[in-house]
């Protein structure tokens, strides 16, 4: 990716789509609409209204943790996912609760929980099922480039 290339990034606060020069991604970009940080280093919570847009419009690597309220391994992995997000501030980490937002989760064909799916530019590039510790989540994300 060239430094002059622009990337699209959906604001985790107001869901506005922002265009940012790739070279400025590490400079804590802010949303043009609400002025809040676009990259939070914490998982964002997706809903029926925000899931599709966030997954489809983000050009930066976006890792979505598909989980359910009844899933004990999901609850065990949640703090690990948060720790991984803190270590990779230029990656969007998001969570989608499959039992609450079934319509948003359905198109992704999730068969086991927890499942992390990596997206870039609206395309799935990898998926990993099962609970992982934060260091393995970080290694997996870093292996995606």
ZIRAZI-V561557 format. One record per pair of residues at least 24 apart in sequence whose ideal C-beta (glycine too) atoms are under 6 Angstrom apart, sorted by sequence separation. I is the first residue (numbers start at 1). J is the second residue. D is the distance in whole Angstrom. If there is no record, write none. Layout:
[[I,J,D] [I,J,D]]
This chain:
[[118,144,5] [11,38,6] [12,40,6] [9,38,5] [61,91,5] [62,92,4] [63,93,5] [64,94,5] [65,95,5] [66,96,5] [68,98,5] [69,99,6] [68,99,4] [12,44,4] [60,92,6] [64,96,6] [66,98,5] [58,92,6] [15,50,5] [77,114,5] [43,81,6] [43,82,6] [66,105,6] [74,113,6] [17,57,5] [74,114,4] [43,85,5] [71,113,5] [10,53,6] [42,85,5] [10,54,5] [41,85,6] [66,110,5] [41,86,5] [51,96,6] [68,113,5] [67,113,6] [10,57,5] [67,114,5] [10,58,6] [41,89,4] [46,94,5] [8,57,5] [9,58,6] [65,114,6] [66,115,5] [39,89,6] [43,93,4] [44,94,5] [45,95,6] [46,96,4] [84,134,5] [91,141,6] [8,59,5] [9,60,6] [43,94,6] [65,116,5] [83,134,4] [87,138,5] [7,59,4] [43,95,5] [7,60,6] [48,101,5] [51,104,4] [63,116,6] [64,117,5] [80,133,5] [84,137,4] [88,141,6] [47,101,6] [77,131,4] [80,134,4] [84,138,5] [48,103,6] [63,118,5] [76,131,5] [48,104,5] [62,119,5] [73,131,4] [61,120,5] [59,121,5] [55,119,5] [25,90,6] [56,122,4] [63,141,6]]
